[in-house]
Amino acid sequence: MEKAQVKDNKFFSRLLNGIEIVGNKLPDPVTLFAILCGLIVILSKVLFILNVSVVHPLTQETVSVVDLMSKNGLRGILTGIVGNFQGFPPLGLVLVVMLGAGVAEKSGLMETALKSSISKVPNNLITGMIVFVGILANAAGDAGFIVLPPLAAIVFLGIGRHPLIGMFAAYAGVAGGFSANIMVSMIDVLLGGFTIPAAQMIDPSYQATPAMNFYFLLASTIIILIASVIITEKIIAPRFDKYDGDSDSELVSEISEDEKKGIKWAGISLVLMLVLVVGLCIGDNAFMKDPETNSLLASKAALMKGLVPIITLMFFIPGLIYGKITKKIKNDKDVVAMMGQSMSEMGMYIVLAFAASQFLALFTISNIGVIISVKGAEFLKNMGFTGFGLIIGFIILSGFINLFVGSASAKWAIMAPVFVPMFLLLDYNPAVTQVAYRIGDSITNPISPLFPYFPIILAFARKYDKKAGMGTIIANMLPYSIVYAILWMILLVIFMKFNIPLGPGAGIYM
């Protein structure tokens, strides 16, 4: 038995090492987009020579490949570079949100909110609160991954439990619960920015909002929260004996009176803003409604079209008030400096957006995207591979790819132009394709050695267990990943079976 265990450990270790080696050999996402752009140009020439074409399912017009290596094609590539970047939908959406989120983060509001949310919770509710805060912390960007796991460890240590139990519960919530939340956040804005133009390759009239998956995320929050508490207490906690390490390790830093006051008034401002938004939604011809349909959920409604600036203000105003009260913000120059610092930290994203915008443009103008989508949809129909099996297969594919490429936006920028139009031709709303991708992207986050925050959680864990390694993290995260995958697939099947909308104006089928 002992020998078998050693053999299993060696196999597990080799598997992890193999994943790490393969993942490290992959090019940077920006380089990957550059390679894909070159391949599209070459492929357009080959397919043009072969006279490949399809009949567009909506217009019934014949769509042929555009030769990008011709004189006109190369001229179009050269003259379109700036316009492609300027017109790239996710770029403006994400940067606008970050203007507000930057103030909330740099003022210290995010970190203090995370601390205060779990500092006075009863012991019997602490596990659930930590997971819940982890799920909500997706909207806080890096703060959720960097602040919450070590904070949860300290809280568990303070109540006499092993600190790694709290740390793993927090990491499961913030990493594995990436596709659950009770509010629309920046990741919704970012992914929607790729999904919508991908769908418009087939249906130019398609419109949607970043809230297209909101109902599903809301239901997921309840299910993932309950499951996480059960896994933590029934599976993870029994694996740890009583902690014998130093119990005087840094306790949760006391929240100052100014910070308490700042959190209080930031919270009040947020509530008042929510009341204002709700008030503008009430009544006939309300400000937030679509003037033509008198609906709040229509894609042209002010609520849906203005969702990004509303989210920005929900971050900005509480962050500003908190900063003023805590004296982190003394004048307008401090505010602008925080916004500027937030923008400077988006440098890598802007470079990625530039590369992705060129890829999407070439994929679109060459008509290769339409042709792959139509041919792929026809192949899946002929194979009979549709329905639940197709969506679950896509979830598994997304989860597998996530083991090697950690960036959610980089993966979706590549996958959306292929799978969104393909599934649209099979009559699935792009919101379904996006939510299936999000499930796959979430379930393997906690166990991927190449996930950007994996080394951070490993470093935190070694503070309480010097022998902790990659296997320690993955072994304790695997139960969460497996259960999340099963529950999310069941939940999505239920939504599909009963044609429950995934979000405002986003049904299962077109």
SULKACOR-V728526 format. One record per residue. N is the residue number from 1. RES is the residue in one letter. OMEGA is omega as a letter, one per 20 degrees, with the letter a starting at -180 (999 if undefined). Layout:
N_RES_OMEGA, N_RES_OMEGA
This chain:
1_M_a, 2_E_r, 3_K_r, 4_A_r, 5_Q_r, 6_V_r, 7_K_r, 8_D_r, 9_N_r, 10_K_r, 11_F_r, 12_F_r, 13_S_r, 14_R_r, 15_L_r, 16_L_r, 17_N_r, 18_G_r, 19_I_a, 20_E_a, 21_I_a, 22_V_a, 23_G_a, 24_N_r, 25_K_r, 26_L_r, 27_P_r, 28_D_a, 29_P_r, 30_V_r, 31_T_r, 32_L_r, 33_F_r, 34_A_r, 35_I_a, 36_L_r, 37_C_r, 38_G_r, 39_L_r, 40_I_r, 41_V_r, 42_I_a, 43_L_r, 44_S_r, 45_K_a, 46_V_a, 47_L_r, 48_F_r, 49_I_a, 50_L_r, 51_N_r, 52_V_r, 53_S_r, 54_V_r, 55_V_a, 56_H_a, 57_P_a, 58_L_a, 59_T_a, 60_Q_r, 61_E_r, 62_T_a, 63_V_r, 64_S_r, 65_V_r, 66_V_a, 67_D_a, 68_L_r, 69_M_r, 70_S_r, 71_K_r, 72_N_r, 73_G_r, 74_L_r, 75_R_r, 76_G_r, 77_I_a, 78_L_a, 79_T_a, 80_G_a, 81_I_a, 82_V_r, 83_G_r, 84_N_a, 85_F_a, 86_Q_a, 87_G_a, 88_F_a, 89_P_a, 90_P_a, 91_L_a, 92_G_a, 93_L_a, 94_V_a, 95_L_r, 96_V_r, 97_V_a, 98_M_r, 99_L_r, 100_G_a, 101_A_r, 102_G_r, 103_V_r, 104_A_a, 105_E_a, 106_K_r, 107_S_a, 108_G_a, 109_L_a, 110_M_a, 111_E_a, 112_T_r, 113_A_r, 114_L_a, 115_K_a, 116_S_a, 117_S_a, 118_I_a, 119_S_a, 120_K_r, 121_V_r, 122_P_a, 123_N_a, 124_N_r, 125_L_a, 126_I_a, 127_T_r, 128_G_r, 129_M_r, 130_I_r, 131_V_a, 132_F_r, 133_V_r, 134_G_r, 135_I_r, 136_L_a, 137_A_r, 138_N_a, 139_A_a, 140_A_r, 141_G_a, 142_D_a, 143_A_a, 144_G_a, 145_F_a, 146_I_a, 147_V_a, 148_L_a, 149_P_r, 150_P_r, 151_L_r, 152_A_r, 153_A_a, 154_I_r, 155_V_r, 156_F_r, 157_L_a, 158_G_r, 159_I_r, 160_G_r, 161_R_a, 162_H_a, 163_P_a, 164_L_r, 165_I_r, 166_G_a, 167_M_a, 168_F_r, 169_A_r, 170_A_a, 171_Y_r, 172_A_a, 173_G_a, 174_V_a, 175_A_a, 176_G_a, 177_G_a, 178_F_a, 179_S_r, 180_A_r, 181_N_r, 182_I_r, 183_M_r, 184_V_a, 185_S_a, 186_M_a, 187_I_r, 188_D_r, 189_V_a, 190_L_a, 191_L_r, 192_G_r, 193_G_r, 194_F_a, 195_T_a, 196_I_r, 197_P_r, 198_A_r, 199_A_a, 200_Q_r, 201_M_r, 202_I_a, 203_D_a, 204_P_a, 205_S_a, 206_Y_r, 207_Q_r, 208_A_a, 209_T_r, 210_P_a, 211_A_a, 212_M_r, 213_N_a, 214_F_a, 215_Y_r, 216_F_r, 217_L_a, 218_L_r, 219_A_a, 220_S_a, 221_T_a, 222_I_a, 223_I_a, 224_I_r, 225_L_a, 226_I_a, 227_A_a, 228_S_r, 229_V_a, 230_I_r, 231_I_a, 232_T_a, 233_E_a, 234_K_a, 235_I_a, 236_I_a, 237_A_r, 238_P_a, 239_R_a, 240_F_r, 241_D_r, 242_K_a, 243_Y_a, 244_D_a, 245_G_a, 246_D_r, 247_S_a, 248_D_r, 249_S_a, 250_E_r, 251_L_r, 252_V_a, 253_S_a, 254_E_r, 255_I_a, 256_S_r, 257_E_r, 258_D_r, 259_E_r, 260_K_r, 261_K_r, 262_G_r, 263_I_a, 264_K_a, 265_W_r, 266_A_r, 267_G_r, 268_I_a, 269_S_r, 270_L_r, 271_V_r, 272_L_r, 273_M_r, 274_L_r, 275_V_r, 276_L_a, 277_V_r, 278_V_r, 279_G_r, 280_L_r, 281_C_a, 282_I_r, 283_G_r, 284_D_a, 285_N_r, 286_A_a, 287_F_a, 288_M_a, 289_K_r, 290_D_a, 291_P_a, 292_E_a, 293_T_a, 294_N_a, 295_S_r, 296_L_a, 297_L_r, 298_A_a, 299_S_a, 300_K_r, 301_A_a, 302_A_r, 303_L_a, 304_M_a, 305_K_a, 306_G_a, 307_L_a, 308_V_r, 309_P_r, 310_I_r, 311_I_r, 312_T_a, 313_L_r, 314_M_r, 315_F_a, 316_F_a, 317_I_r, 318_P_r, 319_G_r, 320_L_a, 321_I_r, 322_Y_a, 323_G_r, 324_K_a, 325_I_a, 326_T_r, 327_K_r, 328_K_r, 329_I_a, 330_K_a, 331_N_a, 332_D_r, 333_K_r, 334_D_r, 335_V_a, 336_V_r, 337_A_r, 338_M_r, 339_M_r, 340_G_r, 341_Q_r, 342_S_r, 343_M_a, 344_S_r, 345_E_r, 346_M_a, 347_G_a, 348_M_r, 349_Y_r, 350_I_r, 351_V_r, 352_L_a, 353_A_r, 354_F_a, 355_A_a, 356_A_a, 357_S_r, 358_Q_r, 359_F_a, 360_L_a, 361_A_a, 362_L_r, 363_F_a, 364_T_a, 365_I_r, 366_S_a, 367_N_r, 368_I_r, 369_G_r, 370_V_a, 371_I_r, 372_I_a, 373_S_a, 374_V_r, 375_K_a, 376_G_r, 377_A_r, 378_E_r, 379_F_a, 380_L_r, 381_K_a, 382_N_r, 383_M_a, 384_G_a, 385_F_r, 386_T_r, 387_G_a, 388_F_a, 389_G_r, 390_L_a, 391_I_r, 392_I_r, 393_G_r, 394_F_r, 395_I_a, 396_I_r, 397_L_a, 398_S_r, 399_G_r, 400_F_r, 401_I_a, 402_N_r, 403_L_a, 404_F_a, 405_V_a, 406_G_a, 407_S_a, 408_A_a, 409_S_a, 410_A_r, 411_K_a, 412_W_r, 413_A_r, 414_I_a, 415_M_a, 416_A_a, 417_P_r, 418_V_a, 419_F_r, 420_V_r, 421_P_a, 422_M_a, 423_F_r, 424_L_r, 425_L_r, 426_L_r, 427_D_r, 428_Y_r, 429_N_r, 430_P_r, 431_A_r, 432_V_r, 433_T_a, 434_Q_a, 435_V_r, 436_A_r, 437_Y_a, 438_R_r, 439_I_r, 440_G_a, 441_D_a, 442_S_a, 443_I_r, 444_T_r, 445_N_a, 446_P_a, 447_I_a, 448_S_r, 449_P_a, 450_L_r, 451_F_a, 452_P_a, 453_Y_r, 454_F_r, 455_P_a, 456_I_a, 457_I_r, 458_L_r, 459_A_r, 460_F_a, 461_A_a, 462_R_r, 463_K_a, 464_Y_r, 465_D_a, 466_K_a, 467_K_a, 468_A_r, 469_G_r, 470_M_a, 471_G_r, 472_T_a, 473_I_a, 474_I_a, 475_A_a, 476_N_r, 477_M_a, 478_L_r, 479_P_r, 480_Y_a, 481_S_a, 482_I_a, 483_V_r, 484_Y_a, 485_A_a, 486_I_a, 487_L_a, 488_W_r, 489_M_r, 490_I_a, 491_L_a, 492_L_r, 493_V_r, 494_I_r, 495_F_a, 496_M_a, 497_K_a, 498_F_r, 499_N_r, 500_I_r, 501_P_r, 502_L_a, 503_G_r, 504_P_r, 505_G_a, 506_A_r, 507_G_a, 508_I_a, 509_Y_r, 510_M_999
